[in-house]
Amino acid sequence: RGVVRMTRQEQRHPGGAKPMSSVLWDVFTGSAPYREVLARTLNPVFPLSLAWNVAAGSVSSVTRSGIGGERHER
């Protein structure tokens, strides 16, 4: 959820920085060596942003589906 949330937010801002989007693209297509992709993820902003999005994605999923992430159908 955090990765999807981070990617979705990046894609909403045309022309802005898209670190997660570029990492995913390069990993899935092989457009860049893994060493280069890893180096980009070690930028201090990247793990902080990812951690924030993981936490925010977890909170929003709990509030939408109830405590424990269980969905309650009506």
N, C-alpha and C positions, 0 to 999 in steps of 0.2 A: 504494500500500500504506500509506503514511503517513497519508493522509487517511482511509482506511477504518479504520485502526487507531485513530486519534484519535477518530473518530466512534463507533466501537464502544465504546471505553472510556468516553466521555461517557454513552452510553446505558445503561451498566451501573449508573450511580449516579443513581437517581431523586431529583429535587429539586436536584441539583447544577448547577453552571455548565456550559453546553453551547455554548461559543463556536463550534466548528466546525459543529455541528449547525444552529445558528441561521444561520450564514453560508450554508451549503449550502441551507437551506430558503428563505432570502430571495433567493438568486441564482436558484434554480430556479422559484420561484413568483412572483417579482417583488413580494414583500410589503413590501420596503423599497427605497428608492433606492440605487443602486450607491454613491453617495458615502457613505451611512451604513454600508453593508456594508464598504467600504474602510476607513473610520475604525475600525471594530471590529477589523479585521485588523492595524491599526497599533499596537494595544495591545502593549507589549513582551512580555507573557506569551504572546500568540498565536503569533508566529513562533518563539519558543523552544520552545514545546510542539510545534508542527508539525515543527520541525527534529528534535527528539528522536524523535518518532513516525516520521518518515521514516527516520532512522538505525536505530531499533529494528526497523522493518518490513523494512528491507534486510538487516539481520543475521539476523533470523529466517528470511527467505526463503532466504538462502544456506545456513544450517545445515540447513534442511529439504530443500533440493534439490541441495546440492552447490555447490562453488565456481563462480561464474559464473552461478548461477541456473538451470543446466540440470537438468532432471529425468531421473533414471535409472530407467527402468521395469524391473521384473523379471518 
